[in-house]
Amino acid sequence: MLETYFDDSRTIYRLSNCGLFGHKMEEYAGYLHSKQDLSKNTTREYLRAAAHLSRFALWEGINDLSLLNEDFACKFVNEHLSNCSCERLNKGKYHSTIRGVWQVLNFLSEAKIISQPTDLIQDSLIPRQPQPFKPLKPYPPIQSEYGKPTPPRTDIASQVVIMSNLPESMGGIILQYDEYLDSLFGLSKKTRDAHRLKAMLFLKWIYEEHGFDFQLSSLDAQDILKFQEMCNEYGYSNDYRKTITSCLRGFLRFLRWERIVQDDLTPAVYKLKEWKLSSVPKHIPYETAMLLLSVPDRETVKGKRDYLALLLMLQLGLRANEVIQIELKDISLINGELLIQKTKTHRGRCLPITNEIADAIVDYLRVRPKRPQSELILRAVRPYNPLKSSATLGSVVRQYIEELGLSVPSYGTHLLRHSLATHLVNNGASFKETADILGHTSIETTGIYAKVQIERLKDIALPFPCWEEVCII
């Protein structure tokens, strides 16, 4: 049964020889397989959780399955999970492991090996005395080739180490900076995370350069220029260096806004030379993109959900993050309208619902898990929570693209958004109409799609100079 979930024979061997619970792993896999509402990925996580629990029991010197009870599970969660790094870097996220431990306890209780646990909640094993997350050592630096310096690591543990090496007041400044980006500019959480990370890297360099006692009020233009020179030595791509300079300007504006520095240092951040709107949107023919709608199995809950999500992205051009944040109250089937409130730009817009989208919504709501959550899109397996990340829809789109065997320039959900915009512009829609549908705050953003109007560009193309003479020769 383990072969159903793992292809690598080494992984199967490791799970079957993980200690006390190893000889039960095959039977446990069959137990999980009998639960039809568990996806393959969730089952894999639960099997790994069982192996994790078994290794901890081996480390504790336990050699009797009857001791893998509720008290031992709580000890595993309280004392081990928050500090361990058995196989992966501990990022402080182990909800799947906790739910997997609950499944192990249920399995053992049904086998009459332990008594039925009563002090635990089914969907989450709650630690009785939760401990704060203690990050492990960050990744070691990469050995650079060709003598170039290596950029600093940006994993979770490395960020914690960076903050621990900064003055204590810097923690408050970073939090204050996040509030500034949220309240004043309305940036999304993902964008704020990127800005905070670049600010931490800048502060790390400043205090390594000047020492722990350096005051930010003493910043000058030479510091800004030297930091940018250091970034250039890392060999970053042009797009990433553009992100660094943009985030650096934002942080310097914040320092001046809070009167931490008196002078405006943003002119010291040089602009990268780049042709405006030089790139072409990555897209595929709209007819090809619509083929994705034929892939989901619309006889299942997941298939109905994925079909609805694909329709929203293909017909309304919604971003993945906008799809997962749609709430039931935002849908008006009577008026045929969908209100998009939580957008990237924090500017809501009202879009019309086509008959096809309305039918897909009704079809999905009939089988949607009965949960108190107000979000429209929920997970198709227990515990049926709302999708937390737009990356989930990204993996869905990638899966269906690979099933069709399409040749695409990218696999993200934005591929569908770009394909719709290109289709609209090429079929007579004005830039203003396209901008309203996509939710662009500036029509210049929509202007990039002018470069994909191949047929119209042919009409205005000028003849090559002196082409008559060339033809004669």
VOGU-947224 format. One line per 3 residues: number of its first residue (from 1); for each residue x, y, z of C-alpha. Coordinates in nm, 2 decimals, always signed. Layout:
<tortis>
NUM	X:Y:Z  ...
</tortis>
This chain:
<tortis>
1	+0.00:+0.00:+0.00  +0.29:+0.24:+0.06  +0.38:+0.20:-0.31
4	+0.05:+0.38:-0.38  +0.18:+0.70:-0.22  +0.56:+0.68:-0.27
7	+0.76:+0.59:-0.58  +1.10:+0.59:-0.43  +1.20:+0.25:-0.28
10	+1.43:+0.42:-0.04  +1.15:+0.63:+0.10  +0.94:+0.32:+0.14
13	+1.22:+0.14:+0.32  +1.28:+0.43:+0.55  +0.91:+0.45:+0.65
16	+0.90:+0.07:+0.71  +1.20:+0.08:+0.93  +1.13:+0.40:+1.13
19	+1.13:+0.23:+1.47  +0.85:+0.10:+1.68  +0.57:+0.18:+1.44
22	+0.75:+0.07:+1.13  +0.60:-0.28:+1.11  +0.25:-0.12:+1.13
25	+0.32:+0.13:+0.85  +0.18:-0.08:+0.57  -0.14:-0.15:+0.76
28	-0.16:+0.22:+0.86  -0.14:+0.32:+0.49  -0.43:+0.10:+0.42
31	-0.62:+0.25:+0.71  -0.57:+0.60:+0.56  -0.65:+0.48:+0.21
34	-0.99:+0.37:+0.34  -1.07:+0.73:+0.42  -1.20:+0.85:+0.08
37	-1.19:+1.22:+0.18  -0.81:+1.23:+0.22  -0.60:+1.35:-0.08
40	-0.28:+1.17:-0.18  -0.06:+1.46:-0.06  -0.24:+1.47:+0.28
43	-0.20:+1.09:+0.32  +0.17:+1.13:+0.24  +0.20:+1.39:+0.51
46	+0.02:+1.17:+0.76  +0.25:+0.88:+0.69  +0.55:+1.10:+0.74
49	+0.40:+1.22:+1.07  +0.36:+0.86:+1.19  +0.73:+0.79:+1.10
52	+0.83:+1.11:+1.29  +0.63:+1.00:+1.60  +0.79:+0.66:+1.58
55	+1.14:+0.80:+1.56  +1.07:+1.01:+1.86  +0.95:+0.70:+2.05
58	+1.27:+0.53:+1.95  +1.48:+0.82:+2.08  +1.28:+0.81:+2.41
61	+1.35:+0.44:+2.45  +0.99:+0.33:+2.41  +0.95:-0.03:+2.28
64	+0.58:-0.09:+2.34  +0.31:+0.03:+2.11  +0.06:+0.06:+2.40
67	+0.28:+0.35:+2.52  +0.21:+0.55:+2.21  -0.09:+0.70:+2.38
70	-0.24:+1.04:+2.43  +0.01:+1.15:+2.69  +0.30:+1.06:+2.47
73	+0.14:+1.24:+2.18  +0.12:+1.56:+2.39  +0.48:+1.52:+2.49
76	+0.58:+1.48:+2.12  +0.39:+1.81:+2.03  +0.50:+2.01:+2.33
79	+0.86:+1.91:+2.37  +0.98:+1.79:+2.03  +0.79:+1.95:+1.74
82	+0.86:+2.31:+1.83  +1.23:+2.25:+1.84  +1.31:+1.96:+1.61
85	+1.47:+1.95:+1.27  +1.47:+1.58:+1.20  +1.44:+1.60:+0.83
88	+1.36:+1.96:+0.73  +1.43:+2.31:+0.85  +1.18:+2.39:+1.12
91	+0.97:+2.68:+1.00  +0.72:+2.66:+1.30  +0.45:+2.51:+1.08
94	+0.35:+2.15:+1.17  -0.03:+2.14:+1.15  -0.02:+1.85:+0.91
97	+0.21:+1.66:+1.15  -0.03:+1.72:+1.44  -0.33:+1.60:+1.25
100	-0.13:+1.30:+1.14  -0.06:+1.21:+1.50  -0.43:+1.22:+1.57
103	-0.48:+0.97:+1.29  -0.22:+0.74:+1.45  -0.40:+0.75:+1.78
106	-0.73:+0.67:+1.61  -0.56:+0.38:+1.42  -0.41:+0.23:+1.74
109	-0.74:+0.27:+1.93  -0.94:+0.09:+1.66  -0.68:-0.19:+1.68
112	-0.74:-0.21:+2.06  -0.38:-0.13:+2.13  -0.46:+0.19:+2.32
115	-0.78:+0.34:+2.46  -0.97:+0.59:+2.26  -0.82:+0.94:+2.32
118	-1.08:+1.18:+2.47  -0.88:+1.48:+2.57  -0.79:+1.58:+2.22
121	-0.97:+1.76:+1.94  -1.01:+1.56:+1.62  -0.89:+1.82:+1.37
124	-0.60:+1.95:+1.58  -0.39:+1.81:+1.86  -0.37:+2.11:+2.09
127	-0.05:+2.14:+2.30  -0.12:+2.18:+2.67  +0.18:+2.40:+2.72
130	+0.29:+2.53:+2.38  +0.64:+2.65:+2.37  +0.77:+2.94:+2.16
133	+0.93:+2.85:+1.83  +1.31:+2.82:+1.86  +1.46:+2.85:+1.51
136	+1.76:+2.64:+1.43  +2.08:+2.75:+1.27  +2.04:+2.91:+0.93
139	+2.15:+2.75:+0.61  +2.53:+2.77:+0.57  +2.66:+3.01:+0.30
142	+2.70:+2.87:-0.05  +3.05:+2.84:-0.18  +3.07:+3.09:-0.45
145	+3.23:+3.02:-0.79  +3.46:+3.26:-0.98  +3.55:+3.44:-0.66
148	+3.22:+3.63:-0.63  +3.08:+3.70:-0.29  +2.77:+3.50:-0.19
151	+2.44:+3.69:-0.11  +2.30:+3.65:+0.24  +2.06:+3.36:+0.30
154	+1.69:+3.46:+0.33  +1.53:+3.15:+0.47  +1.32:+3.18:+0.79
157	+1.59:+3.08:+1.03  +1.84:+3.32:+0.87  +1.59:+3.61:+0.90
160	+1.56:+3.53:+1.27  +1.94:+3.53:+1.31  +1.96:+3.86:+1.12
163	+1.71:+4.02:+1.36  +1.89:+3.88:+1.67  +2.21:+4.04:+1.55
166	+2.05:+4.38:+1.51  +1.99:+4.63:+1.80  +1.68:+4.55:+2.00
169	+1.51:+4.87:+1.87  +1.52:+4.74:+1.51  +1.25:+4.48:+1.59
172	+1.01:+4.77:+1.66  +1.11:+4.96:+1.36  +1.05:+4.66:+1.13
175	+0.70:+4.61:+1.28  +0.64:+4.99:+1.25  +0.75:+4.97:+0.88
178	+0.50:+4.69:+0.81  +0.22:+4.90:+0.96  +0.33:+5.20:+0.75
181	+0.32:+4.99:+0.43  -0.02:+4.85:+0.52  -0.20:+5.16:+0.65
184	-0.05:+5.42:+0.42  -0.01:+5.23:+0.09  -0.24:+4.94:+0.14
187	+0.01:+4.68:+0.02  -0.08:+4.31:+0.03  +0.09:+4.09:+0.29
190	+0.30:+3.92:+0.02  +0.44:+4.26:-0.09  +0.50:+4.38:+0.26
193	+0.69:+4.06:+0.34  +0.92:+4.13:+0.04  +0.98:+4.49:+0.16
196	+1.05:+4.39:+0.52  +1.30:+4.13:+0.40  +1.49:+4.38:+0.19
199	+1.49:+4.63:+0.48  +1.64:+4.36:+0.71  +1.91:+4.28:+0.46
202	+2.00:+4.66:+0.43  +2.01:+4.69:+0.81  +2.22:+4.38:+0.84
205	+2.48:+4.53:+0.60  +2.47:+4.87:+0.78  +2.55:+4.73:+1.12
208	+2.81:+4.49:+0.98  +2.97:+4.80:+0.81  +2.95:+5.04:+1.10
211	+2.92:+4.84:+1.42  +2.65:+4.77:+1.67  +2.64:+5.12:+1.81
214	+2.56:+5.29:+1.48  +2.26:+5.52:+1.48  +2.03:+5.53:+1.17
217	+2.01:+5.91:+1.20  +2.38:+5.91:+1.08  +2.29:+5.75:+0.74
220	+2.43:+5.93:+0.44  +2.43:+5.90:+0.07  +2.77:+5.72:+0.07
223	+2.62:+5.43:+0.27  +2.34:+5.40:+0.02  +2.58:+5.39:-0.28
226	+2.81:+5.14:-0.11  +2.52:+4.91:-0.03  +2.41:+4.91:-0.40
229	+2.77:+4.84:-0.51  +2.77:+4.54:-0.28  +2.44:+4.41:-0.43
232	+2.59:+4.45:-0.78  +2.88:+4.23:-0.68  +2.65:+3.94:-0.59
235	+2.55:+3.90:-0.96  +2.18:+3.94:-0.91  +1.95:+3.95:-1.21
238	+1.83:+4.29:-1.34  +1.48:+4.22:-1.21  +1.60:+4.13:-0.86
241	+1.82:+4.44:-0.84  +1.53:+4.65:-0.95  +1.33:+4.50:-0.66
244	+1.61:+4.58:-0.42  +1.63:+4.94:-0.53  +1.26:+4.99:-0.52
247	+1.24:+4.84:-0.16  +1.54:+5.05:-0.05  +1.37:+5.37:-0.17
250	+1.05:+5.27:+0.02  +1.25:+5.21:+0.34  +1.44:+5.54:+0.31
253	+1.11:+5.72:+0.27  +0.98:+5.55:+0.58  +1.29:+5.66:+0.78
256	+1.23:+6.02:+0.68  +0.85:+5.99:+0.74  +0.93:+5.89:+1.10
259	+1.20:+6.16:+1.13  +1.46:+5.90:+1.20  +1.67:+6.06:+0.92
262	+1.64:+6.43:+0.84  +1.76:+6.43:+0.48  +1.59:+6.27:+0.18
265	+1.83:+6.00:+0.08  +1.62:+5.85:-0.20  +1.80:+6.04:-0.47
268	+2.11:+5.84:-0.38  +1.93:+5.52:-0.50  +2.02:+5.50:-0.86
271	+1.77:+5.38:-1.12  +1.85:+5.08:-1.33  +1.86:+5.13:-1.71
274	+1.58:+4.94:-1.86  +1.34:+4.99:-2.15  +1.00:+5.07:-2.03
277	+0.75:+4.78:-2.09  +1.02:+4.59:-2.27  +0.89:+4.25:-2.19
280	+0.59:+4.08:-2.36  +0.32:+3.93:-2.14  +0.36:+3.55:-2.12
283	+0.04:+3.41:-2.27  -0.10:+3.13:-2.48  -0.39:+3.15:-2.74
286	-0.72:+3.19:-2.56  -0.87:+2.89:-2.73  -0.58:+2.68:-2.60
289	-0.63:+2.82:-2.25  -1.00:+2.73:-2.26  -0.90:+2.36:-2.31
292	-0.81:+2.35:-1.94  -1.18:+2.36:-1.86  -1.21:+2.01:-2.00
295	-0.96:+1.85:-1.76  -1.13:+1.87:-1.41  -1.35:+1.58:-1.32
298	-1.68:+1.75:-1.26  -1.83:+1.45:-1.09  -1.61:+1.52:-0.78
301	-1.61:+1.81:-0.53  -1.25:+1.90:-0.62  -1.33:+1.89:-0.99
304	-1.63:+2.13:-0.95  -1.42:+2.36:-0.74  -1.13:+2.37:-0.98
307	-1.36:+2.42:-1.28  -1.52:+2.72:-1.11  -1.17:+2.87:-1.02
310	-1.05:+2.82:-1.38  -1.37:+2.99:-1.51  -1.32:+3.29:-1.28
313	-0.96:+3.33:-1.40  -1.03:+3.27:-1.77  -1.35:+3.47:-1.81
316	-1.30:+3.75:-1.55  -0.92:+3.76:-1.54  -0.91:+3.73:-1.16
319	-0.58:+3.69:-0.98  -0.55:+3.37:-0.78  -0.54:+3.56:-0.46
322	-0.87:+3.73:-0.55  -1.03:+3.39:-0.63  -0.95:+3.24:-0.29
325	-1.08:+3.55:-0.10  -1.42:+3.56:-0.26  -1.69:+3.54:+0.01
328	-2.05:+3.41:-0.04  -2.18:+3.76:+0.04  -1.99:+3.90:-0.26
331	-2.20:+3.69:-0.51  -2.54:+3.81:-0.63  -2.69:+3.56:-0.87
334	-3.01:+3.76:-0.90  -2.82:+4.07:-1.03  -2.56:+3.87:-1.20
337	-2.27:+4.04:-1.02  -1.96:+3.95:-0.84  -1.80:+4.20:-0.60
340	-1.42:+4.17:-0.58  -1.32:+4.35:-0.26  -0.98:+4.21:-0.15
343	-0.76:+4.31:-0.44  -0.40:+4.37:-0.49  -0.45:+4.74:-0.52
346	-0.73:+4.76:-0.24  -0.96:+4.90:-0.50  -1.28:+4.69:-0.53
349	-1.46:+4.63:-0.86  -1.79:+4.48:-0.96  -1.78:+4.23:-1.25
352	-2.07:+4.07:-1.44  -2.13:+3.69:-1.40  -2.18:+3.50:-1.71
355	-2.44:+3.22:-1.73  -2.15:+2.97:-1.74  -2.00:+3.11:-1.42
358	-2.34:+3.12:-1.25  -2.41:+2.75:-1.33  -2.06:+2.66:-1.20
361	-2.12:+2.84:-0.87  -2.46:+2.67:-0.82  -2.31:+2.34:-0.91
364	-2.02:+2.38:-0.66  -2.24:+2.51:-0.38  -2.46:+2.20:-0.40
367	-2.16:+1.98:-0.30  -1.95:+2.24:-0.11  -1.87:+2.11:+0.24
370	-2.11:+2.25:+0.49  -1.88:+2.47:+0.69  -1.94:+2.81:+0.87
373	-1.66:+2.97:+0.67  -1.77:+3.26:+0.45  -1.52:+3.20:+0.18
376	-1.65:+3.04:-0.15  -1.35:+2.82:-0.23  -1.27:+2.56:+0.03
379	-1.03:+2.26:+0.05  -1.18:+1.95:-0.10  -1.05:+1.73:+0.19
382	-1.07:+1.76:+0.57  -1.07:+1.99:+0.76  -1.23:+2.18:+0.47
385	-1.07:+2.51:+0.55  -1.04:+2.80:+0.31  -0.74:+2.80:+0.09
388	-0.46:+2.99:+0.26  -0.23:+3.06:-0.03  -0.27:+3.14:-0.40
391	+0.00:+2.88:-0.46  -0.26:+2.61:-0.43  -0.44:+2.73:-0.74
394	-0.10:+2.77:-0.91  -0.03:+2.40:-0.85  -0.38:+2.31:-0.99
397	-0.32:+2.51:-1.31  +0.02:+2.34:-1.35  -0.13:+2.00:-1.30
400	-0.39:+2.05:-1.57  -0.14:+2.20:-1.81  +0.08:+1.90:-1.77
403	-0.21:+1.66:-1.82  -0.30:+1.83:-2.15  +0.07:+1.83:-2.25
406	+0.06:+2.20:-2.35  +0.38:+2.39:-2.43  +0.35:+2.71:-2.22
409	+0.60:+2.99:-2.14  +0.50:+2.97:-1.77  +0.29:+2.76:-1.54
412	+0.14:+3.02:-1.30  -0.22:+3.14:-1.28  -0.11:+3.47:-1.43
415	-0.07:+3.29:-1.76  -0.46:+3.27:-1.77  -0.50:+3.63:-1.68
418	-0.25:+3.74:-1.95  -0.42:+3.51:-2.21  -0.76:+3.67:-2.14
421	-0.62:+4.02:-2.16  -0.44:+3.95:-2.49  -0.76:+3.79:-2.63
424	-0.97:+4.10:-2.53  -0.72:+4.35:-2.68  -0.68:+4.15:-3.00
427	-1.06:+4.13:-3.05  -1.14:+4.50:-3.03  -1.17:+4.57:-2.66
430	-1.03:+4.91:-2.56  -0.75:+4.95:-2.31  -1.00:+5.12:-2.07
433	-1.24:+4.83:-2.09  -0.96:+4.58:-2.04  -0.81:+4.78:-1.75
436	-1.16:+4.79:-1.58  -1.19:+4.41:-1.60  -0.84:+4.34:-1.48
439	-0.85:+4.60:-1.21  -0.55:+4.80:-1.32  -0.52:+5.13:-1.14
442	-0.33:+5.28:-1.44  -0.41:+5.24:-1.80  -0.03:+5.24:-1.87
445	-0.02:+4.90:-1.71  -0.27:+4.77:-1.96  -0.06:+4.93:-2.24
448	+0.18:+4.64:-2.24  -0.08:+4.43:-2.42  -0.05:+4.67:-2.72
451	+0.26:+4.47:-2.82  +0.06:+4.16:-2.87  -0.18:+4.32:-3.13
454	+0.02:+4.16:-3.41  -0.24:+4.22:-3.68  -0.29:+4.58:-3.59
457	+0.08:+4.64:-3.57  +0.12:+4.52:-3.93  -0.12:+4.79:-4.04
460	+0.09:+5.07:-3.90  +0.43:+4.93:-3.98  +0.63:+5.16:-4.20
463	+0.81:+5.02:-4.51  +1.18:+4.96:-4.49  +1.38:+5.26:-4.62
466	+1.48:+5.24:-4.98  +1.32:+4.90:-5.02  +1.26:+4.97:-5.39
469	+1.64:+5.00:-5.45  +1.70:+4.68:-5.25  +1.45:+4.49:-5.46
472	+1.60:+4.62:-5.78  +1.95:+4.51:-5.68
</tortis>
